[in-house]
Amino acid sequence: MFVAMMDAVYSAIKAMGYDDLDIVVAESGWPSLGDPNQPMCTVENAVLYNKNMIKVVTSGEGTPLMPKRRFETYVFALFNENLKPGTAAERNWGLFRPDFSPVYDVGILSNIGKV
């Protein structure tokens, strides 16, 4: 899904004559928990989306329309927002809970300082 969104943005800016712009993704992610009517909001889907997004933006392989490119990208979000109003999905985009415990690992956690 991330690759499709990136290529859609590229197609739009290319049609306007700006295909030489660098694309920066200010936030992208997937909720790990939702309300009963939000069945796609699962830890499994969040891990899959975020791991694949990180692979795309760091591999240098790029996308079908933008081969051999890396993209400055920020994962949304670092922490779940347990006090945020709205649906459960609105509160559960984070890699970590408010108590700093991980919700899931997308390969960026380390064991630095652990014996």
Backbone as XML, in Angstrom:
<?xml version="1.0"?>
<chain id="A" units="angstrom">
  <residue number="1" name="MET">
    <atom name="N" x="0.814" y="-1.181" z="0.000"/>
    <atom name="CA" x="0.000" y="0.000" z="0.000"/>
    <atom name="C" x="0.867" y="1.258" z="0.000"/>
  </residue>
  <residue number="2" name="PHE">
    <atom name="N" x="1.951" y="1.250" z="0.769"/>
    <atom name="CA" x="2.826" y="2.416" z="0.833"/>
    <atom name="C" x="3.408" y="2.741" z="-0.541"/>
  </residue>
  <residue number="3" name="VAL">
    <atom name="N" x="3.862" y="1.722" z="-1.256"/>
    <atom name="CA" x="4.438" y="1.924" z="-2.593"/>
    <atom name="C" x="3.392" y="2.515" z="-3.536"/>
  </residue>
  <residue number="4" name="ALA">
    <atom name="N" x="2.174" y="2.015" z="-3.474"/>
    <atom name="CA" x="1.100" y="2.536" z="-4.331"/>
    <atom name="C" x="0.824" y="4.005" z="-4.024"/>
  </residue>
  <residue number="5" name="MET">
    <atom name="N" x="0.821" y="4.365" z="-2.738"/>
    <atom name="CA" x="0.583" y="5.766" z="-2.368"/>
    <atom name="C" x="1.727" y="6.658" z="-2.842"/>
  </residue>
  <residue number="6" name="MET">
    <atom name="N" x="2.959" y="6.180" z="-2.708"/>
    <atom name="CA" x="4.105" y="6.968" z="-3.154"/>
    <atom name="C" x="4.060" y="7.202" z="-4.666"/>
  </residue>
  <residue number="7" name="ASP">
    <atom name="N" x="3.760" y="6.150" z="-5.421"/>
    <atom name="CA" x="3.691" y="6.299" z="-6.871"/>
    <atom name="C" x="2.505" y="7.157" z="-7.299"/>
  </residue>
  <residue number="8" name="ALA">
    <atom name="N" x="1.419" y="7.139" z="-6.547"/>
    <atom name="CA" x="0.276" y="8.010" z="-6.851"/>
    <atom name="C" x="0.659" y="9.481" z="-6.655"/>
  </residue>
  <residue number="9" name="VAL">
    <atom name="N" x="1.369" y="9.775" z="-5.584"/>
    <atom name="CA" x="1.838" y="11.143" z="-5.346"/>
    <atom name="C" x="2.800" y="11.564" z="-6.455"/>
  </residue>
  <residue number="10" name="TYR">
    <atom name="N" x="3.733" y="10.683" z="-6.791"/>
    <atom name="CA" x="4.689" y="10.991" z="-7.857"/>
    <atom name="C" x="3.968" y="11.271" z="-9.176"/>
  </residue>
  <residue number="11" name="SER">
    <atom name="N" x="2.986" y="10.449" z="-9.513"/>
    <atom name="CA" x="2.227" y="10.656" z="-10.756"/>
    <atom name="C" x="1.547" y="12.008" z="-10.768"/>
  </residue>
  <residue number="12" name="ALA">
    <atom name="N" x="0.984" y="12.402" z="-9.637"/>
    <atom name="CA" x="0.285" y="13.689" z="-9.555"/>
    <atom name="C" x="1.254" y="14.858" z="-9.694"/>
  </residue>
  <residue number="13" name="ILE">
    <atom name="N" x="2.391" y="14.797" z="-8.995"/>
    <atom name="CA" x="3.313" y="15.933" z="-9.096"/>
    <atom name="C" x="4.022" y="15.957" z="-10.454"/>
  </residue>
  <residue number="14" name="LYS">
    <atom name="N" x="4.213" y="14.791" z="-11.059"/>
    <atom name="CA" x="4.803" y="14.747" z="-12.394"/>
    <atom name="C" x="3.857" y="15.373" z="-13.419"/>
  </residue>
  <residue number="15" name="ALA">
    <atom name="N" x="2.555" y="15.103" z="-13.272"/>
    <atom name="CA" x="1.567" y="15.682" z="-14.187"/>
    <atom name="C" x="1.547" y="17.207" z="-14.099"/>
  </residue>
  <residue number="16" name="MET">
    <atom name="N" x="1.960" y="17.747" z="-12.950"/>
    <atom name="CA" x="2.019" y="19.200" z="-12.780"/>
    <atom name="C" x="3.395" y="19.765" z="-13.149"/>
  </residue>
  <residue number="17" name="GLY">
    <atom name="N" x="4.304" y="18.869" z="-13.595"/>
    <atom name="CA" x="5.615" y="19.318" z="-14.035"/>
    <atom name="C" x="6.667" y="19.389" z="-12.945"/>
  </residue>
  <residue number="18" name="TYR">
    <atom name="N" x="6.431" y="18.722" z="-11.820"/>
    <atom name="CA" x="7.372" y="18.781" z="-10.702"/>
    <atom name="C" x="7.971" y="17.422" z="-10.367"/>
  </residue>
  <residue number="19" name="ASP">
    <atom name="N" x="8.327" y="16.642" z="-11.362"/>
    <atom name="CA" x="8.827" y="15.295" z="-11.106"/>
    <atom name="C" x="10.239" y="15.256" z="-10.536"/>
  </residue>
  <residue number="20" name="ASP">
    <atom name="N" x="10.879" y="16.423" z="-10.393"/>
    <atom name="CA" x="12.229" y="16.458" z="-9.833"/>
    <atom name="C" x="12.243" y="16.775" z="-8.336"/>
  </residue>
  <residue number="21" name="LEU">
    <atom name="N" x="11.075" y="16.861" z="-7.713"/>
    <atom name="CA" x="10.994" y="17.148" z="-6.281"/>
    <atom name="C" x="11.285" y="15.902" z="-5.456"/>
  </residue>
  <residue number="22" name="ASP">
    <atom name="N" x="11.965" y="16.091" z="-4.317"/>
    <atom name="CA" x="12.105" y="15.001" z="-3.361"/>
    <atom name="C" x="10.804" y="14.898" z="-2.574"/>
  </residue>
  <residue number="23" name="ILE">
    <atom name="N" x="10.364" y="13.685" z="-2.340"/>
    <atom name="CA" x="9.143" y="13.461" z="-1.574"/>
    <atom name="C" x="9.536" y="13.096" z="-0.148"/>
  </residue>
  <residue number="24" name="VAL">
    <atom name="N" x="8.985" y="13.829" z="0.817"/>
    <atom name="CA" x="9.182" y="13.540" z="2.230"/>
    <atom name="C" x="7.838" y="13.125" z="2.804"/>
  </residue>
  <residue number="25" name="VAL">
    <atom name="N" x="7.815" y="11.971" z="3.458"/>
    <atom name="CA" x="6.584" y="11.462" z="4.056"/>
    <atom name="C" x="6.587" y="11.892" z="5.523"/>
  </residue>
  <residue number="26" name="ALA">
    <atom name="N" x="5.724" y="12.845" z="5.863"/>
    <atom name="CA" x="5.708" y="13.415" z="7.205"/>
    <atom name="C" x="5.171" y="12.436" z="8.243"/>
  </residue>
  <residue number="27" name="GLU">
    <atom name="N" x="4.261" y="11.580" z="7.868"/>
    <atom name="CA" x="3.792" y="10.546" z="8.787"/>
    <atom name="C" x="3.065" y="9.450" z="8.016"/>
  </residue>
  <residue number="28" name="SER">
    <atom name="N" x="3.394" y="8.224" z="8.384"/>
    <atom name="CA" x="2.716" y="7.073" z="7.807"/>
    <atom name="C" x="2.804" y="5.934" z="8.810"/>
  </residue>
  <residue number="29" name="GLY">
    <atom name="N" x="1.759" y="5.180" z="8.910"/>
    <atom name="CA" x="1.725" y="4.074" z="9.856"/>
    <atom name="C" x="0.422" y="3.308" z="9.742"/>
  </residue>
  <residue number="30" name="TRP">
    <atom name="N" x="0.167" y="2.472" z="10.740"/>
    <atom name="CA" x="-1.041" y="1.642" z="10.758"/>
    <atom name="C" x="-1.444" y="1.422" z="12.204"/>
  </residue>
  <residue number="31" name="PRO">
    <atom name="N" x="-2.731" y="1.547" z="12.524"/>
    <atom name="CA" x="-3.166" y="1.317" z="13.903"/>
    <atom name="C" x="-3.106" y="-0.164" z="14.282"/>
  </residue>
  <residue number="32" name="SER">
    <atom name="N" x="-2.738" y="-0.416" z="15.533"/>
    <atom name="CA" x="-2.595" y="-1.798" z="16.007"/>
    <atom name="C" x="-3.828" y="-2.317" z="16.729"/>
  </residue>
  <residue number="33" name="LEU">
    <atom name="N" x="-4.806" y="-1.469" z="16.945"/>
    <atom name="CA" x="-6.038" y="-1.865" z="17.632"/>
    <atom name="C" x="-7.146" y="-0.932" z="17.198"/>
  </residue>
  <residue number="34" name="GLY">
    <atom name="N" x="-8.328" y="-1.484" z="17.026"/>
    <atom name="CA" x="-9.469" y="-0.666" z="16.643"/>
    <atom name="C" x="-10.725" y="-1.136" z="17.344"/>
  </residue>
  <residue number="35" name="ASP">
    <atom name="N" x="-11.806" y="-0.453" z="17.070"/>
    <atom name="CA" x="-13.121" y="-0.859" z="17.566"/>
    <atom name="C" x="-13.591" y="-2.092" z="16.793"/>
  </residue>
  <residue number="36" name="PRO">
    <atom name="N" x="-14.655" y="-2.755" z="17.250"/>
    <atom name="CA" x="-15.131" y="-3.954" z="16.544"/>
    <atom name="C" x="-15.429" y="-3.733" z="15.053"/>
  </residue>
  <residue number="37" name="ASN">
    <atom name="N" x="-15.796" y="-2.514" z="14.673"/>
    <atom name="CA" x="-16.079" y="-2.235" z="13.257"/>
    <atom name="C" x="-14.830" y="-1.801" z="12.486"/>
  </residue>
  <residue number="38" name="GLN">
    <atom name="N" x="-13.656" y="-1.998" z="13.087"/>
    <atom name="CA" x="-12.377" y="-1.667" z="12.447"/>
    <atom name="C" x="-11.479" y="-2.915" z="12.466"/>
  </residue>
  <residue number="39" name="PRO">
    <atom name="N" x="-11.886" y="-3.971" z="11.763"/>
    <atom name="CA" x="-11.176" y="-5.257" z="11.863"/>
    <atom name="C" x="-9.768" y="-5.265" z="11.270"/>
  </residue>
  <residue number="40" name="MET">
    <atom name="N" x="-9.422" y="-4.292" z="10.451"/>
    <atom name="CA" x="-8.081" y="-4.271" z="9.862"/>
    <atom name="C" x="-7.040" y="-3.648" z="10.799"/>
  </residue>
  <residue number="41" name="CYS">
    <atom name="N" x="-7.499" y="-3.116" z="11.911"/>
    <atom name="CA" x="-6.598" y="-2.504" z="12.894"/>
    <atom name="C" x="-6.106" y="-3.584" z="13.849"/>
  </residue>
  <residue number="42" name="THR">
    <atom name="N" x="-5.030" y="-4.258" z="13.441"/>
    <atom name="CA" x="-4.468" y="-5.339" z="14.249"/>
    <atom name="C" x="-2.964" y="-5.157" z="14.370"/>
  </residue>
  <residue number="43" name="VAL">
    <atom name="N" x="-2.391" y="-5.786" z="15.388"/>
    <atom name="CA" x="-0.940" y="-5.754" z="15.548"/>
    <atom name="C" x="-0.274" y="-6.367" z="14.322"/>
  </residue>
  <residue number="44" name="GLU">
    <atom name="N" x="-0.833" y="-7.467" z="13.828"/>
    <atom name="CA" x="-0.239" y="-8.136" z="12.662"/>
    <atom name="C" x="-0.186" y="-7.206" z="11.450"/>
  </residue>
  <residue number="45" name="ASN">
    <atom name="N" x="-1.275" y="-6.486" z="11.180"/>
    <atom name="CA" x="-1.303" y="-5.567" z="10.039"/>
    <atom name="C" x="-0.381" y="-4.370" z="10.257"/>
  </residue>
  <residue number="46" name="ALA">
    <atom name="N" x="-0.303" y="-3.880" z="11.500"/>
    <atom name="CA" x="0.588" y="-2.762" z="11.799"/>
    <atom name="C" x="2.047" y="-3.168" z="11.582"/>
  </residue>
  <residue number="47" name="VAL">
    <atom name="N" x="2.415" y="-4.363" z="12.056"/>
    <atom name="CA" x="3.778" y="-4.857" z="11.853"/>
    <atom name="C" x="4.072" y="-5.000" z="10.364"/>
  </residue>
  <residue number="48" name="LEU">
    <atom name="N" x="3.164" y="-5.621" z="9.629"/>
    <atom name="CA" x="3.361" y="-5.843" z="8.203"/>
    <atom name="C" x="3.527" y="-4.522" z="7.451"/>
  </residue>
  <residue number="49" name="TYR">
    <atom name="N" x="2.624" y="-3.572" z="7.696"/>
    <atom name="CA" x="2.690" y="-2.285" z="6.997"/>
    <atom name="C" x="3.986" y="-1.545" z="7.338"/>
  </residue>
  <residue number="50" name="ASN">
    <atom name="N" x="4.275" y="-1.404" z="8.624"/>
    <atom name="CA" x="5.439" y="-0.614" z="9.027"/>
    <atom name="C" x="6.755" y="-1.269" z="8.641"/>
  </residue>
  <residue number="51" name="LYS">
    <atom name="N" x="6.873" y="-2.589" z="8.770"/>
    <atom name="CA" x="8.109" y="-3.262" z="8.342"/>
    <atom name="C" x="8.332" y="-3.075" z="6.844"/>
  </residue>
  <residue number="52" name="ASN">
    <atom name="N" x="7.270" y="-3.242" z="6.061"/>
    <atom name="CA" x="7.403" y="-3.067" z="4.610"/>
    <atom name="C" x="7.712" y="-1.619" z="4.249"/>
  </residue>
  <residue number="53" name="MET">
    <atom name="N" x="7.088" y="-0.672" z="4.943"/>
    <atom name="CA" x="7.366" y="0.736" z="4.680"/>
    <atom name="C" x="8.830" y="1.038" z="4.971"/>
  </residue>
  <residue number="54" name="ILE">
    <atom name="N" x="9.337" y="0.582" z="6.110"/>
    <atom name="CA" x="10.732" y="0.822" z="6.470"/>
    <atom name="C" x="11.661" y="0.195" z="5.442"/>
  </residue>
  <residue number="55" name="LYS">
    <atom name="N" x="11.331" y="-1.001" z="4.977"/>
    <atom name="CA" x="12.146" y="-1.659" z="3.953"/>
    <atom name="C" x="12.185" y="-0.835" z="2.667"/>
  </residue>
  <residue number="56" name="VAL">
    <atom name="N" x="11.038" y="-0.341" z="2.239"/>
    <atom name="CA" x="10.966" y="0.452" z="1.003"/>
    <atom name="C" x="11.789" y="1.725" z="1.119"/>
  </residue>
  <residue number="57" name="VAL">
    <atom name="N" x="11.644" y="2.431" z="2.234"/>
    <atom name="CA" x="12.295" y="3.740" z="2.334"/>
    <atom name="C" x="13.786" y="3.650" z="2.601"/>
  </residue>
  <residue number="58" name="THR">
    <atom name="N" x="14.277" y="2.515" z="3.104"/>
    <atom name="CA" x="15.699" y="2.397" z="3.418"/>
    <atom name="C" x="16.488" y="1.537" z="2.439"/>
  </residue>
  <residue number="59" name="SER">
    <atom name="N" x="15.812" y="0.765" z="1.608"/>
    <atom name="CA" x="16.509" y="-0.188" z="0.737"/>
    <atom name="C" x="17.232" y="0.465" z="-0.433"/>
  </residue>
  <residue number="60" name="GLY">
    <atom name="N" x="16.759" y="1.624" z="-0.859"/>
    <atom name="CA" x="17.330" y="2.246" z="-2.037"/>
    <atom name="C" x="16.780" y="1.678" z="-3.341"/>
  </residue>
  <residue number="61" name="GLU">
    <atom name="N" x="15.886" y="0.692" z="-3.240"/>
    <atom name="CA" x="15.273" y="0.108" z="-4.438"/>
    <atom name="C" x="14.216" y="1.023" z="-5.028"/>
  </residue>
  <residue number="62" name="GLY">
    <atom name="N" x="13.603" y="1.852" z="-4.188"/>
    <atom name="CA" x="12.577" y="2.768" z="-4.661"/>
    <atom name="C" x="11.256" y="2.080" z="-4.949"/>
  </residue>
  <residue number="63" name="THR">
    <atom name="N" x="10.517" y="2.654" z="-5.881"/>
    <atom name="CA" x="9.200" y="2.141" z="-6.284"/>
    <atom name="C" x="9.217" y="1.925" z="-7.790"/>
  </residue>
  <residue number="64" name="PRO">
    <atom name="N" x="8.171" y="1.323" z="-8.355"/>
    <atom name="CA" x="8.159" y="1.143" z="-9.816"/>
    <atom name="C" x="8.334" y="2.449" z="-10.599"/>
  </residue>
  <residue number="65" name="LEU">
    <atom name="N" x="7.736" y="3.542" z="-10.136"/>
    <atom name="CA" x="7.864" y="4.814" z="-10.852"/>
    <atom name="C" x="9.057" y="5.647" z="-10.403"/>
  </residue>
  <residue number="66" name="MET">
    <atom name="N" x="9.647" y="5.279" z="-9.263"/>
    <atom name="CA" x="10.805" y="6.019" z="-8.740"/>
    <atom name="C" x="11.880" y="5.016" z="-8.312"/>
  </residue>
  <residue number="67" name="PRO">
    <atom name="N" x="12.463" y="4.311" z="-9.283"/>
    <atom name="CA" x="13.469" y="3.300" z="-8.923"/>
    <atom name="C" x="14.729" y="3.921" z="-8.326"/>
  </residue>
  <residue number="68" name="LYS">
    <atom name="N" x="15.378" y="3.131" z="-7.502"/>
    <atom name="CA" x="16.667" y="3.500" z="-6.904"/>
    <atom name="C" x="16.602" y="4.789" z="-6.096"/>
  </residue>
  <residue number="69" name="ARG">
    <atom name="N" x="15.519" y="4.943" z="-5.328"/>
    <atom name="CA" x="15.388" y="6.134" z="-4.491"/>
    <atom name="C" x="15.129" y="5.736" z="-3.052"/>
  </residue>
  <residue number="70" name="ARG">
    <atom name="N" x="15.602" y="6.572" z="-2.159"/>
    <atom name="CA" x="15.287" y="6.464" z="-0.735"/>
    <atom name="C" x="14.368" y="7.629" z="-0.397"/>
  </residue>
  <residue number="71" name="PHE">
    <atom name="N" x="13.575" y="7.461" z="0.633"/>
    <atom name="CA" x="12.598" y="8.494" z="0.989"/>
    <atom name="C" x="12.716" y="8.829" z="2.468"/>
  </residue>
  <residue number="72" name="GLU">
    <atom name="N" x="12.830" y="10.107" z="2.775"/>
    <atom name="CA" x="12.788" y="10.545" z="4.171"/>
    <atom name="C" x="11.363" y="10.317" z="4.654"/>
  </residue>
  <residue number="73" name="THR">
    <atom name="N" x="11.221" y="9.492" z="5.677"/>
    <atom name="CA" x="9.893" y="9.070" z="6.127"/>
    <atom name="C" x="9.859" y="8.998" z="7.645"/>
  </residue>
  <residue number="74" name="TYR">
    <atom name="N" x="8.748" y="9.419" z="8.223"/>
    <atom name="CA" x="8.556" y="9.408" z="9.665"/>
    <atom name="C" x="7.393" y="8.484" z="10.012"/>
  </residue>
  <residue number="75" name="VAL">
    <atom name="N" x="7.677" y="7.524" z="10.901"/>
    <atom name="CA" x="6.650" y="6.569" z="11.327"/>
    <atom name="C" x="5.663" y="7.284" z="12.242"/>
  </residue>
  <residue number="76" name="PHE">
    <atom name="N" x="4.391" y="7.084" z="11.970"/>
    <atom name="CA" x="3.334" y="7.593" z="12.835"/>
    <atom name="C" x="2.758" y="6.399" z="13.561"/>
  </residue>
  <residue number="77" name="ALA">
    <atom name="N" x="2.850" y="6.332" z="14.773"/>
    <atom name="CA" x="3.394" y="7.295" z="15.719"/>
    <atom name="C" x="4.339" y="6.557" z="16.652"/>
  </residue>
  <residue number="78" name="LEU">
    <atom name="N" x="5.104" y="7.314" z="17.391"/>
    <atom name="CA" x="6.014" y="6.684" z="18.335"/>
    <atom name="C" x="5.245" y="6.094" z="19.516"/>
  </residue>
  <residue number="79" name="PHE">
    <atom name="N" x="4.276" y="6.847" z="20.039"/>
    <atom name="CA" x="3.508" y="6.387" z="21.201"/>
    <atom name="C" x="2.014" y="6.331" z="20.924"/>
  </residue>
  <residue number="80" name="ASN">
    <atom name="N" x="1.337" y="5.349" z="21.502"/>
    <atom name="CA" x="-0.120" y="5.335" z="21.535"/>
    <atom name="C" x="-0.577" y="6.545" z="22.347"/>
  </residue>
  <residue number="81" name="GLU">
    <atom name="N" x="-1.730" y="7.061" z="22.010"/>
    <atom name="CA" x="-2.277" y="8.229" z="22.701"/>
    <atom name="C" x="-3.531" y="7.804" z="23.458"/>
  </residue>
  <residue number="82" name="ASN">
    <atom name="N" x="-3.340" y="7.244" z="24.646"/>
    <atom name="CA" x="-4.444" y="6.648" z="25.385"/>
    <atom name="C" x="-5.497" y="7.648" z="25.843"/>
  </residue>
  <residue number="83" name="LEU">
    <atom name="N" x="-5.197" y="8.931" z="25.852"/>
    <atom name="CA" x="-6.168" y="9.943" z="26.279"/>
    <atom name="C" x="-6.834" y="10.657" z="25.102"/>
  </residue>
  <residue number="84" name="LYS">
    <atom name="N" x="-6.479" y="10.299" z="23.895"/>
    <atom name="CA" x="-7.024" y="10.955" z="22.707"/>
    <atom name="C" x="-8.488" y="10.533" z="22.516"/>
  </residue>
  <residue number="85" name="PRO">
    <atom name="N" x="-9.361" y="11.482" z="22.208"/>
    <atom name="CA" x="-10.760" y="11.109" z="21.965"/>
    <atom name="C" x="-10.916" y="10.408" z="20.619"/>
  </residue>
  <residue number="86" name="GLY">
    <atom name="N" x="-12.042" y="9.767" z="20.446"/>
    <atom name="CA" x="-12.332" y="9.102" z="19.180"/>
    <atom name="C" x="-12.298" y="7.600" z="19.304"/>
  </residue>
  <residue number="87" name="THR">
    <atom name="N" x="-12.129" y="6.962" z="18.165"/>
    <atom name="CA" x="-12.158" y="5.506" z="18.125"/>
    <atom name="C" x="-10.881" y="4.914" z="18.737"/>
  </residue>
  <residue number="88" name="ALA">
    <atom name="N" x="-10.941" y="3.631" z="19.006"/>
    <atom name="CA" x="-9.756" y="2.931" z="19.513"/>
    <atom name="C" x="-8.598" y="3.065" z="18.531"/>
  </residue>
  <residue number="89" name="ALA">
    <atom name="N" x="-8.894" y="3.027" z="17.238"/>
    <atom name="CA" x="-7.838" y="3.163" z="16.232"/>
    <atom name="C" x="-7.127" y="4.506" z="16.350"/>
  </residue>
  <residue number="90" name="GLU">
    <atom name="N" x="-7.832" y="5.558" z="16.681"/>
    <atom name="CA" x="-7.215" y="6.881" z="16.841"/>
    <atom name="C" x="-6.195" y="6.899" z="17.967"/>
  </residue>
  <residue number="91" name="ARG">
    <atom name="N" x="-6.353" y="6.032" z="18.949"/>
    <atom name="CA" x="-5.464" y="6.004" z="20.112"/>
    <atom name="C" x="-4.332" y="4.992" z="19.996"/>
  </residue>
  <residue number="92" name="ASN">
    <atom name="N" x="-4.322" y="4.179" z="18.928"/>
    <atom name="CA" x="-3.409" y="3.039" z="18.881"/>
    <atom name="C" x="-2.567" y="2.956" z="17.610"/>
  </residue>
  <residue number="93" name="TRP">
    <atom name="N" x="-1.862" y="4.025" z="17.293"/>
    <atom name="CA" x="-0.950" y="4.043" z="16.152"/>
    <atom name="C" x="0.500" y="3.869" z="16.579"/>
  </residue>
  <residue number="94" name="GLY">
    <atom name="N" x="0.778" y="3.894" z="17.855"/>
    <atom name="CA" x="2.150" y="3.943" z="18.339"/>
    <atom name="C" x="2.901" y="2.633" z="18.335"/>
  </residue>
  <residue number="95" name="LEU">
    <atom name="N" x="4.226" y="2.757" z="18.265"/>
    <atom name="CA" x="5.105" y="1.609" z="18.437"/>
    <atom name="C" x="5.240" y="1.260" z="19.914"/>
  </residue>
  <residue number="96" name="PHE">
    <atom name="N" x="4.962" y="2.258" z="20.786"/>
    <atom name="CA" x="5.067" y="2.076" z="22.234"/>
    <atom name="C" x="3.786" y="2.514" z="22.927"/>
  </residue>
  <residue number="97" name="ARG">
    <atom name="N" x="3.548" y="1.930" z="24.098"/>
    <atom name="CA" x="2.455" y="2.367" z="24.972"/>
    <atom name="C" x="2.934" y="3.589" z="25.759"/>
  </residue>
  <residue number="98" name="PRO">
    <atom name="N" x="2.019" y="4.314" z="26.389"/>
    <atom name="CA" x="2.439" y="5.475" z="27.187"/>
    <atom name="C" x="3.418" y="5.132" z="28.322"/>
  </residue>
  <residue number="99" name="ASP">
    <atom name="N" x="3.448" y="3.871" z="28.782"/>
    <atom name="CA" x="4.389" y="3.467" z="29.838"/>
    <atom name="C" x="5.754" y="3.053" z="29.277"/>
  </residue>
  <residue number="100" name="PHE">
    <atom name="N" x="5.985" y="3.307" z="27.982"/>
    <atom name="CA" x="7.238" y="3.027" z="27.267"/>
    <atom name="C" x="7.429" y="1.561" z="26.892"/>
  </residue>
  <residue number="101" name="SER">
    <atom name="N" x="6.480" y="0.699" z="27.196"/>
    <atom name="CA" x="6.604" y="-0.700" z="26.780"/>
    <atom name="C" x="6.225" y="-0.806" z="25.303"/>
  </residue>
  <residue number="102" name="PRO">
    <atom name="N" x="6.914" y="-1.671" z="24.556"/>
    <atom name="CA" x="6.624" y="-1.772" z="23.120"/>
    <atom name="C" x="5.274" y="-2.442" z="22.854"/>
  </residue>
  <residue number="103" name="VAL">
    <atom name="N" x="4.564" y="-1.911" z="21.871"/>
    <atom name="CA" x="3.342" y="-2.550" z="21.389"/>
    <atom name="C" x="3.737" y="-3.698" z="20.464"/>
  </residue>
  <residue number="104" name="TYR">
    <atom name="N" x="4.719" y="-3.437" z="19.606"/>
    <atom name="CA" x="5.278" y="-4.424" z="18.687"/>
    <atom name="C" x="6.620" y="-3.913" z="18.201"/>
  </residue>
  <residue number="105" name="ASP">
    <atom name="N" x="7.389" y="-4.794" z="17.591"/>
    <atom name="CA" x="8.721" y="-4.436" z="17.105"/>
    <atom name="C" x="8.745" y="-4.524" z="15.581"/>
  </residue>
  <residue number="106" name="VAL">
    <atom name="N" x="9.208" y="-3.458" z="14.957"/>
    <atom name="CA" x="9.353" y="-3.459" z="13.501"/>
    <atom name="C" x="10.818" y="-3.511" z="13.096"/>
  </residue>
  <residue number="107" name="GLY">
    <atom name="N" x="11.652" y="-3.979" z="14.019"/>
    <atom name="CA" x="13.061" y="-4.132" z="13.715"/>
    <atom name="C" x="13.917" y="-2.941" z="14.069"/>
  </residue>
  <residue number="108" name="ILE">
    <atom name="N" x="13.371" y="-1.986" z="14.806"/>
    <atom name="CA" x="14.174" y="-0.816" z="15.165"/>
    <atom name="C" x="14.555" y="-0.818" z="16.639"/>
  </residue>
  <residue number="109" name="LEU">
    <atom name="N" x="14.033" y="-1.770" z="17.408"/>
    <atom name="CA" x="14.394" y="-1.861" z="18.823"/>
    <atom name="C" x="15.750" y="-2.539" z="18.938"/>
  </residue>
  <residue number="110" name="SER">
    <atom name="N" x="16.488" y="-2.193" z="19.980"/>
    <atom name="CA" x="17.787" y="-2.821" z="20.186"/>
    <atom name="C" x="17.916" y="-3.265" z="21.642"/>
  </residue>
  <residue number="111" name="ASN">
    <atom name="N" x="18.949" y="-4.009" z="21.911"/>
    <atom name="CA" x="19.231" y="-4.476" z="23.265"/>
    <atom name="C" x="20.391" y="-3.714" z="23.881"/>
  </residue>
  <residue number="112" name="ILE">
    <atom name="N" x="20.592" y="-2.479" z="23.469"/>
    <atom name="CA" x="21.692" y="-1.670" z="23.995"/>
    <atom name="C" x="21.523" y="-1.527" z="25.499"/>
  </residue>
  <residue number="113" name="GLY">
    <atom name="N" x="22.567" y="-1.816" z="26.216"/>
    <atom name="CA" x="22.530" y="-1.659" z="27.660"/>
    <atom name="C" x="21.990" y="-2.862" z="28.402"/>
  </residue>
  <residue number="114" name="LYS">
    <atom name="N" x="21.510" y="-3.868" z="27.685"/>
    <atom name="CA" x="20.982" y="-5.072" z="28.327"/>
    <atom name="C" x="22.058" y="-6.138" z="28.358"/>
  </residue>
  <residue number="115" name="VAL">
    <atom name="N" x="22.069" y="-6.902" z="29.428"/>
    <atom name="CA" x="23.058" y="-7.984" z="29.569"/>
    <atom name="C" x="22.418" y="-9.291" z="29.208"/>
  </residue>
</chain>
